[in-house]
Amino acid sequence: MAETTKFTGEEARLQEMAKDHLWMHFARQSGMEAGHGVPIIARGEGHHIFDIQGKKYIDGLSGLFVVNAGHGREKLAEVAAKQARELAFFPIWGYAHPAAIELADRLASYAPGDLNRVFFSTGGGEAVETAFKLAKQYWKLQGKPMKTKTISRNIAYHGTPQGALAITGLPVMKQMFEPLVPGTHHVPNTNFYRAQEQGFMGETEEEFGLWAADSIERMIEMEGPETVAAVFLEPVQNAGGCFPPQENYFKRVREICDKHDVLLVSDEVICAFGRIGEMFACNAYDFVPDMITCAKAMTSGYSPIGATIISDRIYEPFKHGTVSFPHGYTFAGHPVSAAVAMANLDIFEEEKLNENVRTNAPAFKATLDKLKDIEIVGDVRGAGYFYGIELVKDRTTKATFDDVESERLLRGFLSKALYNAGLYCRADDRGDPVIQLAPPLTIGQSEFDEIEQILRGVLTEATKLL
């Protein structure tokens, strides 16, 4: 049995309180219960975080795909304090305040096409839940009450509320909460590295993109277009390790949705606000959805907020008579969060963070591609400042690790070893085992090299241990 970790001083006090009272999200509690403690992050500065003992780490995940403008931005803290002094809280339930109005106007200006209406929430899962409920009500108002079903992709994560969780394509995350909202269906994703395993029998990425898009049409036709309300897709799928779309994918999906009168939702909770080099990633991939869901980096994490951005078409029936959308959240469009979001977006524009991503993204990929000479690195994929490194047991056959091996590799070694080496990132096995990277948008080649060197050292050691 492993010995308990010895803590002293302030850390000992915090570890004891955490053990007694803190329930961490998406985490096994057994480590704390056994006395091994939990990493405690006390401070952030730029693209670094510092633990309670003062050790410095590269934040290779922007917290959780969130701190896109970097840590320690005094301007954002000052804006939050100023807004809290002026108006700390007021709901937008039939009322409004300047910060929410101005932020809605700004988000609409970034969105493509006629996506002009902004419904605020406090996070990404709520934004997806909002889009799901709104789609169903919209079709009822159109006299098509049977259009209630959704289509999303295998392994895709869309949130934890009951509706958003049903849309999520990760069975292991859903089974303990069943029965969930019925009528959610899943189709192949855009992971070309695992194309054959998904049933694709062609050869080129272009063929695969059309095949993957056409799988949505096959599902719509199988369920009946008169029953399908919406398709939910991330521009670059997160879970499973950063699956970018093929060049022709979203053009075909948009055609399919228009043909069958189905709404298209671009879930950009991760991909929006610079992660792919645009305020909204649908602009990067040249498609206009009917709704965009977003959150996370809207404030770079300095205050929580989310939003669902909606087309004029969907908003139109709500403009008349007694119709309303009976849905909302107490803290949605919170004055402090909205003010911080405005200041954060000022930073994006003043420091040209989107341009920085677009300029340096090829170098980020080229640097990470160097890792392909390591025996267990099977694939490096992604876009912008958003990459996944898939780990395999055999590169020739693409054979992956079984559950026991994955447990030993990811949780038994990689997560701790990467952290100990000074890199905070994510080792994830919700699909095939991957390491995910989504650093702040402020970094460049020197940081790419540092990340690559840490990964190289740890992955090389992992290869020896297997």
C-alpha positions, 0 to 999 in steps of 0.5 A: 500500500502506498504511503500517505503524502506528508504535508506541512504548514498552509498546504497541510491545512488546505489538504485536510479541508479538501479531504474533509469537504471538497468534492472535485468534479470529474475526478476520483476522490479516492486519492484524497481519501487515502491521504495522497492529497490533491494538486493545489494551484495558487497563482497564475501569470501569463501562460504559467501556473504556480502550485501552493509550494511555488513550483511553476508549470506551463498551462498547456490547457488554458485551465480547461480550454478557458484562459485564452488571454492568459493568467494575471490580467490586471485589467480584467480584475479591475473591470470586474471590481468597477462593475461590482461597485456600480451594479453587482447583480441584476437579472435579465428576466424582463429587465436589462443592464448596460453590460449585457446589452453591449456584450450581446451587440458585440457577440452578434457583430462577430457571428456570421449571417443573421445570427443576431440574438444572444441568449445568455447563460452561465456556462457551456452545458447551459448554452447547449441545453438552451439550444436544445430546448429552443429548437424543440419549441421553435418547431412546435411554433412552426406547427411541426411538433414531432421535430424533437430528435437530435443528431450528434457525433460519436465520442462528442461531449456537449455537457452534463445537463440532462438534455446536453448529456443525452446529446453527448456521444460518450456512453460511459458518461451517460449510463449511470444517469439513464434514462436520459432525454429520448431521441438523441442519435449519434453518427461517425465523427471526423477522425480520419485516423480511425476512419476504417474502424468507423466503417469508411471503405474509401481512401482519401480525406476528401472522400471521408469528409463527404462520407462522414457528412452523409452519415448525418443524412442517412440518420435523418432519413432513417429517423424521418426528417419530420422528427429531427429538430437539430444537428449538434456539431463542434467545429473541431471535436474535443473528446477523443482528441481534437478531430478537425473537419475535412475541408468539404465536411461542413459545406455538405452538412449545411446542405443536408440540414437545409434539404431536410429542414433541420437546424444546425448548431455549432457547439463552440464552447471550446472552439470560439474566441481564438482557439482556432484563430477566429472569434467563432470557428464556424467563420474559419470553416466557412459555414453559417449555423442556425445557432452557436453555443459558446462560453469558456474563453468569452471572459478568459475564465475571469468570470463565468458566462455562456451564450447561445447565439440565435438566427433571426429565423429562429427568433422570428416567432418569438417577436409576436403576441404572447409567445415567450421562451420559458427558460433562463438562469439566475446569473445569466448575463451577470453584470460583472461577467458581461463587463469582464467579457467586453474587456477580454474581447478588447484584449483580443483585438488590441493584442491581435490574439486571433492573428497570433494563432493564425500566424503561429498555428503551422509552427505549433503543429510542426513542432508537435509533429516532431513527436511522431518519432516516438514509438507510442505516438500514433497521430498528431491532429488538431487546428489552431492552438488545439491539438491531440496526440493519440497514443498507440500500442502499435503504430503499424496496425494502429492497435490501441491500449486495452482498458487496463493498459490505458489505466496504467499508462494515463493515470498510473504514469503520464498524468503525474509525470507530465505534471511533475515535469512542469506541464499541465495538460490533459491525458484523456481516454474517453475515446482512444488514449490521447494527450490534449493541448490547448495553451493560451493564445499568447504563446509562440515558438519558444513555448512550443519548443518547451512543451515539445521537450517536456512531452518528448522526455515523458513519452520516451520514458513511458515507452520504456515502461510499457 
